[in-house]
Amino acid sequence: MVVIAQADTNFTEVASLVLAADPAVATALSSATSGLTVFAPTKAAFRELYKTTPKATLLAPANRALLYRIA
């Protein structure tokens, strides 16, 4: 999933946030068997989010719980 998301410009943002939140989740998603469906927000959705919650805020160590909820 992560490799596919990173290759599609609409999903690079969610891929980077998943990796920042917990690389183990990215590993689990990448090694999942076929048939897995993942619903993920597009880059446009994150542009809207960043208007009220800047990306730097999400990536701050003090906001790890917030990042987990979003990613």
Predicted model as a PDB file, atoms N, CA, C, CB and O in Angstrom, pLDDT in the B-factor column:
MODEL        1                                                                  
ATOM      1  N   MET A   1       0.824  -1.193   0.000  1.00 68.00           N  
ATOM      2  CA  MET A   1       0.000   0.000   0.000  1.00 68.00           C  
ATOM      3  C   MET A   1       0.866   1.254   0.000  1.00 68.00           C  
ATOM      4  CB  MET A   1      -0.936   0.000   1.204  1.00 68.00           C  
ATOM      5  O   MET A   1       0.594   2.190  -0.751  1.00 68.00           O  
ATOM      6  N   VAL A   2       1.887   1.283   0.819  1.00 75.00           N  
ATOM      7  CA  VAL A   2       2.704   2.483   0.931  1.00 75.00           C  
ATOM      8  C   VAL A   2       3.439   2.775  -0.371  1.00 75.00           C  
ATOM      9  CB  VAL A   2       3.700   2.339   2.073  1.00 75.00           C  
ATOM     10  O   VAL A   2       3.528   3.930  -0.786  1.00 75.00           O  
ATOM     11  N   VAL A   3       3.955   1.758  -1.006  1.00 79.00           N  
ATOM     12  CA  VAL A   3       4.666   1.946  -2.278  1.00 79.00           C  
ATOM     13  C   VAL A   3       3.703   2.490  -3.330  1.00 79.00           C  
ATOM     14  CB  VAL A   3       5.303   0.610  -2.763  1.00 79.00           C  
ATOM     15  O   VAL A   3       4.054   3.392  -4.090  1.00 79.00           O  
ATOM     16  N   ILE A   4       2.495   1.945  -3.373  1.00 79.00           N  
ATOM     17  CA  ILE A   4       1.493   2.418  -4.325  1.00 79.00           C  
ATOM     18  C   ILE A   4       1.126   3.864  -4.016  1.00 79.00           C  
ATOM     19  CB  ILE A   4       0.235   1.521  -4.290  1.00 79.00           C  
ATOM     20  O   ILE A   4       1.047   4.691  -4.925  1.00 79.00           O  
ATOM     21  N   ALA A   5       0.902   4.175  -2.744  1.00 82.00           N  
ATOM     22  CA  ALA A   5       0.535   5.535  -2.350  1.00 82.00           C  
ATOM     23  C   ALA A   5       1.652   6.523  -2.662  1.00 82.00           C  
ATOM     24  CB  ALA A   5       0.195   5.584  -0.861  1.00 82.00           C  
ATOM     25  O   ALA A   5       1.380   7.639  -3.105  1.00 82.00           O  
ATOM     26  N   GLN A   6       2.885   6.138  -2.442  1.00 83.00           N  
ATOM     27  CA  GLN A   6       4.002   7.027  -2.726  1.00 83.00           C  
ATOM     28  C   GLN A   6       4.161   7.272  -4.221  1.00 83.00           C  
ATOM     29  CB  GLN A   6       5.284   6.454  -2.157  1.00 83.00           C  
ATOM     30  O   GLN A   6       4.674   8.315  -4.627  1.00 83.00           O  
ATOM     31  N   ALA A   7       3.729   6.331  -5.033  1.00 88.00           N  
ATOM     32  CA  ALA A   7       3.858   6.467  -6.481  1.00 88.00           C  
ATOM     33  C   ALA A   7       2.741   7.322  -7.086  1.00 88.00           C  
ATOM     34  CB  ALA A   7       3.862   5.094  -7.128  1.00 88.00           C  
ATOM     35  O   ALA A   7       2.879   7.818  -8.204  1.00 88.00           O  
ATOM     36  N   ASP A   8       1.657   7.493  -6.368  1.00 91.00           N  
ATOM     37  CA  ASP A   8       0.518   8.269  -6.857  1.00 91.00           C  
ATOM     38  C   ASP A   8       0.521   9.622  -6.153  1.00 91.00           C  
ATOM     39  CB  ASP A   8      -0.834   7.511  -6.615  1.00 91.00           C  
ATOM     40  O   ASP A   8       0.383   9.688  -4.932  1.00 91.00           O  
ATOM     41  N   THR A   9       0.676  10.688  -6.907  1.00 92.00           N  
ATOM     42  CA  THR A   9       0.801  12.014  -6.304  1.00 92.00           C  
ATOM     43  C   THR A   9      -0.420  12.413  -5.475  1.00 92.00           C  
ATOM     44  CB  THR A   9       1.032  13.040  -7.383  1.00 92.00           C  
ATOM     45  O   THR A   9      -0.316  13.305  -4.633  1.00 92.00           O  
ATOM     46  N   ASN A  10      -1.560  11.784  -5.689  1.00 93.00           N  
ATOM     47  CA  ASN A  10      -2.735  12.092  -4.877  1.00 93.00           C  
ATOM     48  C   ASN A  10      -2.634  11.546  -3.460  1.00 93.00           C  
ATOM     49  CB  ASN A  10      -3.970  11.544  -5.537  1.00 93.00           C  
ATOM     50  O   ASN A  10      -3.353  12.000  -2.570  1.00 93.00           O  
ATOM     51  N   PHE A  11      -1.741  10.566  -3.240  1.00 92.00           N  
ATOM     52  CA  PHE A  11      -1.677   9.901  -1.948  1.00 92.00           C  
ATOM     53  C   PHE A  11      -0.312   9.975  -1.265  1.00 92.00           C  
ATOM     54  CB  PHE A  11      -2.058   8.481  -2.115  1.00 92.00           C  
ATOM     55  O   PHE A  11      -0.099   9.316  -0.247  1.00 92.00           O  
ATOM     56  N   THR A  12       0.606  10.760  -1.805  1.00 92.00           N  
ATOM     57  CA  THR A  12       1.938  10.852  -1.187  1.00 92.00           C  
ATOM     58  C   THR A  12       1.874  11.461   0.209  1.00 92.00           C  
ATOM     59  CB  THR A  12       2.874  11.681  -2.066  1.00 92.00           C  
ATOM     60  O   THR A  12       2.673  11.112   1.078  1.00 92.00           O  
ATOM     61  N   GLU A  13       0.942  12.353   0.421  1.00 93.00           N  
ATOM     62  CA  GLU A  13       0.850  13.005   1.734  1.00 93.00           C  
ATOM     63  C   GLU A  13       0.413  12.013   2.808  1.00 93.00           C  
ATOM     64  CB  GLU A  13      -0.133  14.187   1.679  1.00 93.00           C  
ATOM     65  O   GLU A  13       1.006  11.973   3.886  1.00 93.00           O  
ATOM     66  N   VAL A  14      -0.601  11.225   2.533  1.00 91.00           N  
ATOM     67  CA  VAL A  14      -1.044  10.238   3.522  1.00 91.00           C  
ATOM     68  C   VAL A  14       0.057   9.207   3.766  1.00 91.00           C  
ATOM     69  CB  VAL A  14      -2.346   9.537   3.052  1.00 91.00           C  
ATOM     70  O   VAL A  14       0.245   8.764   4.899  1.00 91.00           O  
ATOM     71  N   ALA A  15       0.782   8.822   2.727  1.00 89.00           N  
ATOM     72  CA  ALA A  15       1.880   7.870   2.904  1.00 89.00           C  
ATOM     73  C   ALA A  15       2.949   8.445   3.817  1.00 89.00           C  
ATOM     74  CB  ALA A  15       2.491   7.493   1.550  1.00 89.00           C  
ATOM     75  O   ALA A  15       3.456   7.743   4.692  1.00 89.00           O  
ATOM     76  N   SER A  16       3.299   9.706   3.628  1.00 91.00           N  
ATOM     77  CA  SER A  16       4.340  10.306   4.473  1.00 91.00           C  
ATOM     78  C   SER A  16       3.872  10.430   5.921  1.00 91.00           C  
ATOM     79  CB  SER A  16       4.740  11.688   3.931  1.00 91.00           C  
ATOM     80  O   SER A  16       4.672  10.261   6.841  1.00 91.00           O  
ATOM     81  N   LEU A  17       2.596  10.721   6.134  1.00 91.00           N  
ATOM     82  CA  LEU A  17       2.086  10.833   7.502  1.00 91.00           C  
ATOM     83  C   LEU A  17       1.986   9.476   8.191  1.00 91.00           C  
ATOM     84  CB  LEU A  17       0.723  11.506   7.497  1.00 91.00           C  
ATOM     85  O   LEU A  17       2.241   9.369   9.390  1.00 91.00           O  
ATOM     86  N   VAL A  18       1.619   8.448   7.446  1.00 89.00           N  
ATOM     87  CA  VAL A  18       1.588   7.097   8.029  1.00 89.00           C  
ATOM     88  C   VAL A  18       2.995   6.696   8.448  1.00 89.00           C  
ATOM     89  CB  VAL A  18       1.003   6.061   7.018  1.00 89.00           C  
ATOM     90  O   VAL A  18       3.190   6.153   9.536  1.00 89.00           O  
ATOM     91  N   LEU A  19       3.970   6.958   7.594  1.00 89.00           N  
ATOM     92  CA  LEU A  19       5.361   6.640   7.931  1.00 89.00           C  
ATOM     93  C   LEU A  19       5.830   7.428   9.147  1.00 89.00           C  
ATOM     94  CB  LEU A  19       6.277   6.927   6.739  1.00 89.00           C  
ATOM     95  O   LEU A  19       6.557   6.897   9.986  1.00 89.00           O  
ATOM     96  N   ALA A  20       5.424   8.684   9.249  1.00 90.00           N  
ATOM     97  CA  ALA A  20       5.818   9.507  10.395  1.00 90.00           C  
ATOM     98  C   ALA A  20       5.122   9.052  11.673  1.00 90.00           C  
ATOM     99  CB  ALA A  20       5.503  10.978  10.126  1.00 90.00           C  
ATOM    100  O   ALA A  20       5.714   9.076  12.752  1.00 90.00           O  
ATOM    101  N   ALA A  21       3.870   8.640  11.547  1.00 88.00           N  
ATOM    102  CA  ALA A  21       3.110   8.231  12.731  1.00 88.00           C  
ATOM    103  C   ALA A  21       3.643   6.929  13.304  1.00 88.00           C  
ATOM    104  CB  ALA A  21       1.629   8.081  12.390  1.00 88.00           C  
ATOM    105  O   ALA A  21       3.881   6.823  14.507  1.00 88.00           O  
ATOM    106  N   ASP A  22       3.828   5.944  12.445  1.00 87.00           N  
ATOM    107  CA  ASP A  22       4.287   4.640  12.923  1.00 87.00           C  
ATOM    108  C   ASP A  22       4.761   3.802  11.734  1.00 87.00           C  
ATOM    109  CB  ASP A  22       3.154   3.903  13.700  1.00 87.00           C  
ATOM    110  O   ASP A  22       3.943   3.241  11.005  1.00 87.00           O  
ATOM    111  N   PRO A  23       6.060   3.717  11.541  1.00 86.00           N  
ATOM    112  CA  PRO A  23       6.586   2.943  10.421  1.00 86.00           C  
ATOM    113  C   PRO A  23       6.119   1.482  10.438  1.00 86.00           C  
ATOM    114  CB  PRO A  23       8.099   2.993  10.434  1.00 86.00           C  
ATOM    115  O   PRO A  23       6.057   0.843   9.388  1.00 86.00           O  
ATOM    116  N   ALA A  24       5.791   0.951  11.618  1.00 88.00           N  
ATOM    117  CA  ALA A  24       5.318  -0.430  11.709  1.00 88.00           C  
ATOM    118  C   ALA A  24       3.982  -0.603  10.987  1.00 88.00           C  
ATOM    119  CB  ALA A  24       5.180  -0.850  13.179  1.00 88.00           C  
ATOM    120  O   ALA A  24       3.718  -1.659  10.413  1.00 88.00           O  
ATOM    121  N   VAL A  25       3.150   0.423  11.015  1.00 83.00           N  
ATOM    122  CA  VAL A  25       1.874   0.365  10.294  1.00 83.00           C  
ATOM    123  C   VAL A  25       2.147   0.293   8.795  1.00 83.00           C  
ATOM    124  CB  VAL A  25       0.981   1.601  10.631  1.00 83.00           C  
ATOM    125  O   VAL A  25       1.528  -0.497   8.081  1.00 83.00           O  
ATOM    126  N   ALA A  26       3.064   1.109   8.332  1.00 82.00           N  
ATOM    127  CA  ALA A  26       3.427   1.085   6.914  1.00 82.00           C  
ATOM    128  C   ALA A  26       3.964  -0.282   6.521  1.00 82.00           C  
ATOM    129  CB  ALA A  26       4.467   2.170   6.603  1.00 82.00           C  
ATOM    130  O   ALA A  26       3.638  -0.794   5.449  1.00 82.00           O  
ATOM    131  N   THR A  27       4.775  -0.870   7.372  1.00 84.00           N  
ATOM    132  CA  THR A  27       5.314  -2.202   7.093  1.00 84.00           C  
ATOM    133  C   THR A  27       4.200  -3.239   7.039  1.00 84.00           C  
ATOM    134  CB  THR A  27       6.349  -2.596   8.154  1.00 84.00           C  
ATOM    135  O   THR A  27       4.182  -4.091   6.151  1.00 84.00           O  
ATOM    136  N   ALA A  28       3.276  -3.167   7.983  1.00 82.00           N  
ATOM    137  CA  ALA A  28       2.161  -4.121   8.006  1.00 82.00           C  
ATOM    138  C   ALA A  28       1.298  -3.978   6.760  1.00 82.00           C  
ATOM    139  CB  ALA A  28       1.304  -3.919   9.267  1.00 82.00           C  
ATOM    140  O   ALA A  28       0.886  -4.976   6.168  1.00 82.00           O  
ATOM    141  N   LEU A  29       1.024  -2.742   6.363  1.00 78.00           N  
ATOM    142  CA  LEU A  29       0.222  -2.521   5.164  1.00 78.00           C  
ATOM    143  C   LEU A  29       0.944  -3.008   3.917  1.00 78.00           C  
ATOM    144  CB  LEU A  29      -0.122  -1.045   5.023  1.00 78.00           C  
ATOM    145  O   LEU A  29       0.319  -3.548   3.004  1.00 78.00           O  
ATOM    146  N   SER A  30       2.253  -2.820   3.878  1.00 78.00           N  
ATOM    147  CA  SER A  30       3.033  -3.225   2.708  1.00 78.00           C  
ATOM    148  C   SER A  30       3.145  -4.740   2.594  1.00 78.00           C  
ATOM    149  CB  SER A  30       4.422  -2.611   2.768  1.00 78.00           C  
ATOM    150  O   SER A  30       3.275  -5.273   1.492  1.00 78.00           O  
ATOM    151  N   SER A  31       3.096  -5.431   3.721  1.00 79.00           N  
ATOM    152  CA  SER A  31       3.261  -6.888   3.673  1.00 79.00           C  
ATOM    153  C   SER A  31       1.927  -7.627   3.737  1.00 79.00           C  
ATOM    154  CB  SER A  31       4.151  -7.348   4.813  1.00 79.00           C  
ATOM    155  O   SER A  31       1.905  -8.857   3.788  1.00 79.00           O  
ATOM    156  N   ALA A  32       0.826  -6.896   3.736  1.00 73.00           N  
ATOM    157  CA  ALA A  32      -0.492  -7.536   3.780  1.00 73.00           C  
ATOM    158  C   ALA A  32      -0.737  -8.340   2.512  1.00 73.00           C  
ATOM    159  CB  ALA A  32      -1.600  -6.484   3.963  1.00 73.00           C  
ATOM    160  O   ALA A  32      -0.221  -8.022   1.441  1.00 73.00           O  
ATOM    161  N   THR A  33      -1.520  -9.370   2.657  1.00 66.00           N  
ATOM    162  CA  THR A  33      -1.844 -10.200   1.498  1.00 66.00           C  
ATOM    163  C   THR A  33      -2.795  -9.459   0.570  1.00 66.00           C  
ATOM    164  CB  THR A  33      -2.464 -11.540   1.941  1.00 66.00           C  
ATOM    165  O   THR A  33      -3.349  -8.422   0.934  1.00 66.00           O  
ATOM    166  N   SER A  34      -2.977  -9.989  -0.614  1.00 67.00           N  
ATOM    167  CA  SER A  34      -3.855  -9.343  -1.593  1.00 67.00           C  
ATOM    168  C   SER A  34      -5.281  -9.277  -1.063  1.00 67.00           C  
ATOM    169  CB  SER A  34      -3.819 -10.096  -2.939  1.00 67.00           C  
ATOM    170  O   SER A  34      -5.660 -10.009  -0.149  1.00 67.00           O  
ATOM    171  N   GLY A  35      -6.050  -8.394  -1.652  1.00 73.00           N  
ATOM    172  CA  GLY A  35      -7.436  -8.243  -1.236  1.00 73.00           C  
ATOM    173  C   GLY A  35      -7.647  -7.155  -0.204  1.00 73.00           C  
ATOM    174  O   GLY A  35      -8.775  -6.925   0.233  1.00 73.00           O  
ATOM    175  N   LEU A  36      -6.598  -6.493   0.186  1.00 77.00           N  
ATOM    176  CA  LEU A  36      -6.693  -5.416   1.167  1.00 77.00           C  
ATOM    177  C   LEU A  36      -7.174  -4.143   0.480  1.00 77.00           C  
ATOM    178  CB  LEU A  36      -5.328  -5.179   1.866  1.00 77.00           C  
ATOM    179  O   LEU A  36      -6.636  -3.742  -0.552  1.00 77.00           O  
ATOM    180  N   THR A  37      -8.182  -3.518   1.057  1.00 79.00           N  
ATOM    181  CA  THR A  37      -8.676  -2.247   0.545  1.00 79.00           C  
ATOM    182  C   THR A  37      -8.398  -1.177   1.587  1.00 79.00           C  
ATOM    183  CB  THR A  37     -10.199  -2.321   0.204  1.00 79.00           C  
ATOM    184  O   THR A  37      -8.728  -1.346   2.761  1.00 79.00           O  
ATOM    185  N   VAL A  38      -7.798  -0.084   1.164  1.00 80.00           N  
ATOM    186  CA  VAL A  38      -7.483   1.018   2.058  1.00 80.00           C  
ATOM    187  C   VAL A  38      -8.167   2.268   1.532  1.00 80.00           C  
ATOM    188  CB  VAL A  38      -5.944   1.228   2.181  1.00 80.00           C  
ATOM    189  O   VAL A  38      -7.991   2.643   0.373  1.00 80.00           O  
ATOM    190  N   PHE A  39      -8.941   2.905   2.384  1.00 86.00           N  
ATOM    191  CA  PHE A  39      -9.557   4.181   2.045  1.00 86.00           C  
ATOM    192  C   PHE A  39      -8.684   5.267   2.641  1.00 86.00           C  
ATOM    193  CB  PHE A  39     -11.037   4.277   2.571  1.00 86.00           C  
ATOM    194  O   PHE A  39      -8.437   5.283   3.847  1.00 86.00           O  
ATOM    195  N   ALA A  40      -8.216   6.172   1.801  1.00 89.00           N  
ATOM    196  CA  ALA A  40      -7.281   7.191   2.265  1.00 89.00           C  
ATOM    197  C   ALA A  40      -7.639   8.543   1.675  1.00 89.00           C  
ATOM    198  CB  ALA A  40      -5.840   6.814   1.896  1.00 89.00           C  
ATOM    199  O   ALA A  40      -8.080   8.630   0.529  1.00 89.00           O  
ATOM    200  N   PRO A  41      -7.449   9.604   2.460  1.00 92.00           N  
ATOM    201  CA  PRO A  41      -7.703  10.944   1.935  1.00 92.00           C  
ATOM    202  C   PRO A  41      -6.656  11.336   0.895  1.00 92.00           C  
ATOM    203  CB  PRO A  41      -7.722  11.967   3.074  1.00 92.00           C  
ATOM    204  O   PRO A  41      -5.511  10.889   0.951  1.00 92.00           O  
ATOM    205  N   THR A  42      -7.058  12.157  -0.030  1.00 94.00           N  
ATOM    206  CA  THR A  42      -6.148  12.624  -1.071  1.00 94.00           C  
ATOM    207  C   THR A  42      -5.348  13.830  -0.580  1.00 94.00           C  
ATOM    208  CB  THR A  42      -6.929  12.982  -2.351  1.00 94.00           C  
ATOM    209  O   THR A  42      -5.584  14.369   0.501  1.00 94.00           O  
ATOM    210  N   LYS A  43      -4.409  14.221  -1.407  1.00 94.00           N  
ATOM    211  CA  LYS A  43      -3.582  15.390  -1.097  1.00 94.00           C  
ATOM    212  C   LYS A  43      -4.456  16.643  -0.937  1.00 94.00           C  
ATOM    213  CB  LYS A  43      -2.523  15.611  -2.206  1.00 94.00           C  
ATOM    214  O   LYS A  43      -4.151  17.507  -0.115  1.00 94.00           O  
ATOM    215  N   ALA A  44      -5.533  16.743  -1.714  1.00 96.00           N  
ATOM    216  CA  ALA A  44      -6.442  17.886  -1.608  1.00 96.00           C  
ATOM    217  C   ALA A  44      -7.082  17.956  -0.221  1.00 96.00           C  
ATOM    218  CB  ALA A  44      -7.533  17.803  -2.686  1.00 96.00           C  
ATOM    219  O   ALA A  44      -7.264  19.042   0.329  1.00 96.00           O  
ATOM    220  N   ALA A  45      -7.418  16.810   0.333  1.00 95.00           N  
ATOM    221  CA  ALA A  45      -8.003  16.785   1.681  1.00 95.00           C  
ATOM    222  C   ALA A  45      -6.999  17.289   2.710  1.00 95.00           C  
ATOM    223  CB  ALA A  45      -8.467  15.359   2.048  1.00 95.00           C  
ATOM    224  O   ALA A  45      -7.362  18.010   3.639  1.00 95.00           O  
ATOM    225  N   PHE A  46      -5.748  16.911   2.542  1.00 95.00           N  
ATOM    226  CA  PHE A  46      -4.729  17.385   3.482  1.00 95.00           C  
ATOM    227  C   PHE A  46      -4.463  18.876   3.325  1.00 95.00           C  
ATOM    228  CB  PHE A  46      -3.434  16.608   3.288  1.00 95.00           C  
ATOM    229  O   PHE A  46      -4.174  19.558   4.309  1.00 95.00           O  
ATOM    230  N   ARG A  47      -4.557  19.392   2.100  1.00 95.00           N  
ATOM    231  CA  ARG A  47      -4.412  20.845   1.919  1.00 95.00           C  
ATOM    232  C   ARG A  47      -5.472  21.584   2.741  1.00 95.00           C  
ATOM    233  CB  ARG A  47      -4.532  21.228   0.411  1.00 95.00           C  
ATOM    234  O   ARG A  47      -5.186  22.614   3.351  1.00 95.00           O  
ATOM    235  N   GLU A  48      -6.689  21.052   2.754  1.00 96.00           N  
ATOM    236  CA  GLU A  48      -7.757  21.662   3.557  1.00 96.00           C  
ATOM    237  C   GLU A  48      -7.456  21.541   5.043  1.00 96.00           C  
ATOM    238  CB  GLU A  48      -9.112  21.007   3.241  1.00 96.00           C  
ATOM    239  O   GLU A  48      -7.634  22.503   5.791  1.00 96.00           O  
ATOM    240  N   LEU A  49      -7.007  20.382   5.476  1.00 94.00           N  
ATOM    241  CA  LEU A  49      -6.660  20.171   6.889  1.00 94.00           C  
ATOM    242  C   LEU A  49      -5.568  21.137   7.326  1.00 94.00           C  
ATOM    243  CB  LEU A  49      -6.204  18.719   7.126  1.00 94.00           C  
ATOM    244  O   LEU A  49      -5.649  21.720   8.407  1.00 94.00           O  
ATOM    245  N   TYR A  50      -4.549  21.308   6.494  1.00 95.00           N  
ATOM    246  CA  TYR A  50      -3.407  22.154   6.854  1.00 95.00           C  
ATOM    247  C   TYR A  50      -3.779  23.625   6.985  1.00 95.00           C  
ATOM    248  CB  TYR A  50      -2.313  22.005   5.825  1.00 95.00           C  
ATOM    249  O   TYR A  50      -3.004  24.408   7.534  1.00 95.00           O  
ATOM    250  N   LYS A  51      -4.937  24.008   6.497  1.00 97.00           N  
ATOM    251  CA  LYS A  51      -5.395  25.394   6.688  1.00 97.00           C  
ATOM    252  C   LYS A  51      -5.693  25.669   8.153  1.00 97.00           C  
ATOM    253  CB  LYS A  51      -6.648  25.675   5.837  1.00 97.00           C  
ATOM    254  O   LYS A  51      -5.537  26.800   8.613  1.00 97.00           O  
ATOM    255  N   THR A  52      -6.118  24.653   8.890  1.00 95.00           N  
ATOM    256  CA  THR A  52      -6.435  24.828  10.311  1.00 95.00           C  
ATOM    257  C   THR A  52      -5.429  24.140  11.230  1.00 95.00           C  
ATOM    258  CB  THR A  52      -7.823  24.296  10.596  1.00 95.00           C  
ATOM    259  O   THR A  52      -5.250  24.544  12.379  1.00 95.00           O  
ATOM    260  N   THR A  53      -4.776  23.102  10.718  1.00 93.00           N  
ATOM    261  CA  THR A  53      -3.784  22.366  11.498  1.00 93.00           C  
ATOM    262  C   THR A  53      -2.559  22.169  10.622  1.00 93.00           C  
ATOM    263  CB  THR A  53      -4.348  20.991  12.005  1.00 93.00           C  
ATOM    264  O   THR A  53      -2.517  21.231   9.825  1.00 93.00           O  
ATOM    265  N   PRO A  54      -1.571  23.028  10.753  1.00 95.00           N  
ATOM    266  CA  PRO A  54      -0.386  22.923   9.901  1.00 95.00           C  
ATOM    267  C   PRO A  54       0.320  21.565  10.047  1.00 95.00           C  
ATOM    268  CB  PRO A  54       0.590  24.050  10.233  1.00 95.00           C  
ATOM    269  O   PRO A  54       0.281  20.938  11.106  1.00 95.00           O  
ATOM    270  N   LYS A  55       0.948  21.141   8.982  1.00 94.00           N  
ATOM    271  CA  LYS A  55       1.652  19.859   8.995  1.00 94.00           C  
ATOM    272  C   LYS A  55       2.696  19.811  10.105  1.00 94.00           C  
ATOM    273  CB  LYS A  55       2.316  19.605   7.642  1.00 94.00           C  
ATOM    274  O   LYS A  55       2.868  18.776  10.749  1.00 94.00           O  
ATOM    275  N   ALA A  56       3.384  20.908  10.331  1.00 95.00           N  
ATOM    276  CA  ALA A  56       4.393  20.942  11.396  1.00 95.00           C  
ATOM    277  C   ALA A  56       3.767  20.640  12.756  1.00 95.00           C  
ATOM    278  CB  ALA A  56       5.090  22.313  11.430  1.00 95.00           C  
ATOM    279  O   ALA A  56       4.406  20.031  13.615  1.00 95.00           O  
ATOM    280  N   THR A  57       2.528  21.062  12.950  1.00 94.00           N  
ATOM    281  CA  THR A  57       1.824  20.766  14.197  1.00 94.00           C  
ATOM    282  C   THR A  57       1.603  19.266  14.329  1.00 94.00           C  
ATOM    283  CB  THR A  57       0.478  21.515  14.257  1.00 94.00           C  
ATOM    284  O   THR A  57       1.795  18.700  15.405  1.00 94.00           O  
ATOM    285  N   LEU A  58       1.201  18.625  13.241  1.00 92.00           N  
ATOM    286  CA  LEU A  58       0.979  17.177  13.273  1.00 92.00           C  
ATOM    287  C   LEU A  58       2.262  16.411  13.552  1.00 92.00           C  
ATOM    288  CB  LEU A  58       0.381  16.709  11.958  1.00 92.00           C  
ATOM    289  O   LEU A  58       2.247  15.392  14.243  1.00 92.00           O  
ATOM    290  N   LEU A  59       3.360  16.898  13.019  1.00 93.00           N  
ATOM    291  CA  LEU A  59       4.626  16.183  13.145  1.00 93.00           C  
ATOM    292  C   LEU A  59       5.363  16.467  14.451  1.00 93.00           C  
ATOM    293  CB  LEU A  59       5.513  16.533  11.993  1.00 93.00           C  
ATOM    294  O   LEU A  59       6.361  15.812  14.750  1.00 93.00           O  
ATOM    295  N   ALA A  60       4.886  17.428  15.226  1.00 94.00           N  
ATOM    296  CA  ALA A  60       5.530  17.742  16.506  1.00 94.00           C  
ATOM    297  C   ALA A  60       5.380  16.550  17.462  1.00 94.00           C  
ATOM    298  CB  ALA A  60       4.914  19.035  17.136  1.00 94.00           C  
ATOM    299  O   ALA A  60       4.294  15.981  17.570  1.00 94.00           O  
ATOM    300  N   PRO A  61       6.448  16.175  18.147  1.00 91.00           N  
ATOM    301  CA  PRO A  61       6.373  15.037  19.066  1.00 91.00           C  
ATOM    302  C   PRO A  61       5.241  15.149  20.096  1.00 91.00           C  
ATOM    303  CB  PRO A  61       7.686  14.890  19.788  1.00 91.00           C  
ATOM    304  O   PRO A  61       4.661  14.136  20.486  1.00 91.00           O  
ATOM    305  N   ALA A  62       4.932  16.341  20.527  1.00 93.00           N  
ATOM    306  CA  ALA A  62       3.874  16.525  21.520  1.00 93.00           C  
ATOM    307  C   ALA A  62       2.491  16.202  20.964  1.00 93.00           C  
ATOM    308  CB  ALA A  62       3.893  17.947  22.039  1.00 93.00           C  
ATOM    309  O   ALA A  62       1.542  16.014  21.725  1.00 93.00           O  
ATOM    310  N   ASN A  63       2.376  16.140  19.652  1.00 92.00           N  
ATOM    311  CA  ASN A  63       1.078  15.894  19.017  1.00 92.00           C  
ATOM    312  C   ASN A  63       0.988  14.509  18.375  1.00 92.00           C  
ATOM    313  CB  ASN A  63       0.810  16.955  17.968  1.00 92.00           C  
ATOM    314  O   ASN A  63       0.210  14.314  17.440  1.00 92.00           O  
ATOM    315  N   ARG A  64       1.758  13.567  18.855  1.00 88.00           N  
ATOM    316  CA  ARG A  64       1.786  12.226  18.266  1.00 88.00           C  
ATOM    317  C   ARG A  64       0.387  11.595  18.268  1.00 88.00           C  
ATOM    318  CB  ARG A  64       2.776  11.325  19.034  1.00 88.00           C  
ATOM    319  O   ARG A  64       0.026  10.938  17.292  1.00 88.00           O  
ATOM    320  N   ALA A  65      -0.397  11.769  19.312  1.00 89.00           N  
ATOM    321  CA  ALA A  65      -1.743  11.185  19.376  1.00 89.00           C  
ATOM    322  C   ALA A  65      -2.630  11.768  18.276  1.00 89.00           C  
ATOM    323  CB  ALA A  65      -2.382  11.434  20.767  1.00 89.00           C  
ATOM    324  O   ALA A  65      -3.418  11.043  17.668  1.00 89.00           O  
ATOM    325  N   LEU A  66      -2.510  13.057  18.018  1.00 89.00           N  
ATOM    326  CA  LEU A  66      -3.270  13.683  16.950  1.00 89.00           C  
ATOM    327  C   LEU A  66      -2.872  13.114  15.597  1.00 89.00           C  
ATOM    328  CB  LEU A  66      -3.070  15.194  16.968  1.00 89.00           C  
ATOM    329  O   LEU A  66      -3.733  12.832  14.764  1.00 89.00           O  
ATOM    330  N   LEU A  67      -1.592  12.946  15.376  1.00 89.00           N  
ATOM    331  CA  LEU A  67      -1.105  12.363  14.125  1.00 89.00           C  
ATOM    332  C   LEU A  67      -1.631  10.945  13.944  1.00 89.00           C  
ATOM    333  CB  LEU A  67       0.427  12.364  14.093  1.00 89.00           C  
ATOM    334  O   LEU A  67      -2.023  10.575  12.837  1.00 89.00           O  
ATOM    335  N   TYR A  68      -1.647  10.148  15.002  1.00 84.00           N  
ATOM    336  CA  TYR A  68      -2.187   8.788  14.928  1.00 84.00           C  
ATOM    337  C   TYR A  68      -3.645   8.793  14.491  1.00 84.00           C  
ATOM    338  CB  TYR A  68      -2.051   8.088  16.279  1.00 84.00           C  
ATOM    339  O   TYR A  68      -4.053   7.956  13.685  1.00 84.00           O  
ATOM    340  N   ARG A  69      -4.429   9.722  15.012  1.00 85.00           N  
ATOM    341  CA  ARG A  69      -5.850   9.767  14.668  1.00 85.00           C  
ATOM    342  C   ARG A  69      -6.058  10.138  13.207  1.00 85.00           C  
ATOM    343  CB  ARG A  69      -6.580  10.760  15.564  1.00 85.00           C  
ATOM    344  O   ARG A  69      -7.002   9.664  12.573  1.00 85.00           O  
ATOM    345  N   ILE A  70      -5.184  10.981  12.669  1.00 81.00           N  
ATOM    346  CA  ILE A  70      -5.339  11.457  11.296  1.00 81.00           C  
ATOM    347  C   ILE A  70      -4.758  10.467  10.293  1.00 81.00           C  
ATOM    348  CB  ILE A  70      -4.670  12.817  11.130  1.00 81.00           C  
ATOM    349  O   ILE A  70      -5.379  10.167   9.273  1.00 81.00           O  
ATOM    350  N   ALA A  71      -3.567   9.965  10.590  1.00 73.00           N  
ATOM    351  CA  ALA A  71      -2.906   9.054   9.654  1.00 73.00           C  
ATOM    352  C   ALA A  71      -3.460   7.679   9.838  1.00 73.00           C  
ATOM    353  CB  ALA A  71      -1.383   9.050   9.847  1.00 73.00           C  
ATOM    354  O   ALA A  71      -3.043   6.748   9.149  1.00 73.00           O  
TER     355      ALA A  71                                                      
ENDMDL                                                                          
END                                                                             
